[in-house]
Structures are given as C-alpha cells and as structure tokens.
Amino acid sequence: MKRVESILREKDIVKASAVFNVPVETLMQMNEQALLNVERIRAIVMRQDFLNYKKFIRKPENKGKFGEPEILAALVKEYRMPLAEVKDIVNKNHKKRMCFCRWCCTRITPAQAEKTGGLCPDCASDALPKYDLI
C-alpha cells in the first residue's frame, strides 16, 4: 500500500506555483485545507524536475558528467520514493487510462474493459446466458 502524505511540502508548493502559474499563497491555503490532489501534483512537479535536470545535463559544460541514472537517484532522494515509482512517474506510466464497469461503476483495467465490453468480472458473469443442463 502506498503511503501518500496528505499535504505538500513548501518547496513542492513553490514548484507547483511555477508550473501551474497560480500564486503561492493560494496554493498554501488550499494545501492547509487539504483541497489539493497531493499525489497528482507531486507527480507533475517531479516530472517537471526530471525535465529540468535533462535540460541541465544537455548543456555543453555538463555533457558526459551526468546521465539519467544520476537524475533518477537525485529524484529518489528528493521525494523519498522507491526508484520504480520514480521511473513510472517520469516516464508518464502513472497516467494510465481509468475504466469503470458500465453496470456497477467499479474500477476495472483497460484490458478488462476491452475484453468484456466495459463490464467488471462480476457483472460479466451475470451477463452470461443461462443454460439448462437437461
């Protein structure tokens, strides 16, 4: 189970303010009232940090000194998350399509939605035709 902090750190708010072009004070107030989607904002800020690091290492004076492994290590330290989660976030794998069952509205995988026409396993089994075994 993932542990998600309920509020953003101050430095995350400052970064989010720059990304979203929203005043820091507004984000601070919303953060204190727990009105923000912390996990999503942190992912966006982390992705932006990754892109900023990539720009930094492309500069001629930094060529060959740093690479993607060093960037990922820096993000792991900064956000205190496992390497696999950081890789998922920076590679945009966290933004998978969400699908819901057409009948009961439970969340299902995109593959399950494709396979069953948008039904969860329970509803799909209810939709099977009934046969008499005579």
C-alpha positions in Angstrom: 0.0 0.0 0.0 1.4 3.4 -1.0 1.9 6.0 1.7 0.8 9.4 0.5 1.3 12.5 2.6 -1.9 14.5 3.0 -0.3 17.9 2.3 2.5 19.1 0.1 5.9 20.3 1.3 6.6 24.1 1.0 9.1 23.5 -1.7 6.6 21.4 -3.7 4.1 24.3 -3.4 6.6 26.8 -4.8 7.4 24.4 -7.7 3.7 23.8 -8.4 3.1 27.5 -8.3 5.6 28.0 -11.1 4.2 25.1 -13.1 0.6 26.0 -12.8 1.0 29.8 -12.7 -1.0 30.0 -9.5 0.0 32.3 -6.6 1.9 30.5 -3.8 -0.4 32.0 -1.2 -3.4 30.4 -2.9 -1.8 27.0 -3.1 -0.7 27.3 0.6 -4.3 28.0 1.7 -5.6 25.1 -0.4 -2.9 22.8 0.9 -3.6 23.6 4.5 -7.3 22.8 3.9 -6.3 19.5 2.2 -8.1 20.6 -1.0 -5.3 19.5 -3.4 -4.7 16.2 -5.1 -1.3 15.8 -3.4 -0.2 12.6 -5.3 -1.1 14.1 -8.7 0.6 17.5 -8.0 3.7 15.8 -6.7 3.9 13.6 -9.8 3.6 16.7 -12.1 6.3 18.6 -10.1 8.5 15.5 -10.2 8.1 15.2 -13.9 9.0 18.9 -14.3 12.1 18.4 -12.1 13.1 15.5 -14.3 12.7 17.6 -17.5 14.7 20.5 -15.9 17.5 18.1 -15.0 17.5 16.8 -18.6 17.9 20.4 -19.9 20.7 20.9 -17.4 22.7 17.8 -18.5 22.4 18.8 -22.2 24.4 21.9 -21.6 27.9 21.7 -23.2 29.7 22.2 -19.9 27.8 19.3 -18.3 27.9 16.8 -21.2 29.2 13.5 -20.1 29.3 14.3 -16.4 25.7 13.3 -15.7 23.1 10.9 -17.1 19.7 9.6 -16.5 20.7 7.3 -13.6 22.1 10.3 -11.7 18.8 12.3 -12.3 16.7 9.4 -11.1 18.9 9.0 -8.0 18.5 12.7 -7.2 14.7 12.4 -7.6 14.6 9.3 -5.3 16.5 11.3 -2.6 14.4 14.5 -3.1 10.9 12.8 -3.0 11.8 9.8 -0.8 10.2 7.3 -3.1 11.3 4.0 -4.5 13.2 4.0 -7.8 10.5 2.0 -9.6 7.8 4.6 -8.7 10.0 7.5 -9.7 10.6 5.8 -13.1 6.9 5.2 -13.6 6.2 8.9 -12.9 8.9 10.4 -15.0 8.0 8.0 -17.9 4.4 9.0 -17.6 3.3 5.5 -16.8 1.2 6.8 -13.9 -1.3 8.4 -16.3 -3.0 5.2 -17.3 -6.5 5.3 -18.6 -9.1 4.7 -16.0 -12.1 2.5 -16.9 -15.2 1.7 -14.9 -17.8 -1.0 -15.2 -20.9 0.1 -17.2 -23.3 -1.5 -14.7 -21.9 -1.2 -11.2 -19.2 1.6 -11.7 -16.4 -0.3 -10.1 -12.9 0.4 -11.5 -11.6 -2.1 -14.0 -8.4 -2.3 -16.0 -8.4 -1.1 -19.6 -7.7 -4.7 -20.8 -10.7 -5.9 -18.8 -12.9 -3.2 -20.3 -11.8 -4.2 -23.8 -12.3 -7.9 -23.2 -15.8 -7.7 -21.6 -17.2 -4.7 -23.4 -16.8 -2.5 -20.3 -18.0 -4.9 -17.6 -16.3 -6.0 -14.4 -15.9 -9.8 -13.9 -18.9 -9.9 -11.6 -21.2 -8.1 -14.0 -19.8 -10.0 -17.0 -20.6 -13.3 -15.3 -24.2 -12.1 -14.6 -24.5 -11.2 -18.3 -23.7 -14.8 -19.4 -26.7 -16.6 -20.8 -28.3 -19.2 -18.5 -28.4 -22.8 -19.8 -30.4 -25.7 -18.5 -28.4 -28.8 -18.1 -31.1 -31.3 -19.2 
